[in-house]
Amino acid sequence: MRKMHHGENINELRRKCALCTHESSKEEMLLHFQEVHDVKIENVELAFINFEAFNEWRNRTEKETKSKFIVRRGAISLKNGKKHHFVGHRSGFYVSKGKGLSHLKTQGSNKIDGYCPAQIKVFVSETGASNIKFCKTHLGHRNDIGHLSLRI
């Protein structure tokens, strides 16, 4: 059975291109980036001995690339492990949470009002081994420290 979101198949939810006004499903958007904008989407598969080793790699990668990957929802339990989905924190749309009384910060929202394909899909087996599919390609924004939270 396919997951549904407000009556729509999740796999067919529309995404807005971060580089133009095009809207399409995720799969079509990845083709759009390549065919229309001539952007090569770079994917890598990696394996880690455990989830902690994956997190160490993720923290190093975020620091090196001046990016941040966040989990929008909790892990999905499967028969033989768990699945985590991390997305680039700049991808998506700015949604005002107040009544417009406070002002947006000077550099603007973290959100790019479009889809950035950078993401990490992690499968953690029952033994703890973590296999990932990492899309390294960021689109629609620069990776700069101005949009990162400070870590102490």
Buried (B, 14 or more C-beta within 10 A) or exposed (E): EEEEEEEEEEEEEEBBBBBEEBBBBBEBBBEBBEEEEEBEBEEEEEEBEBBEBBEEBBEEBBEEBBBBBEEEEEBEEEEEBBEBBBBBBBBBEEEEEEEEEEEEEEEEBBBBEBBBBBBBBBBBBEEBBBBBEBBBBBBBBEBEEEBBEEEE
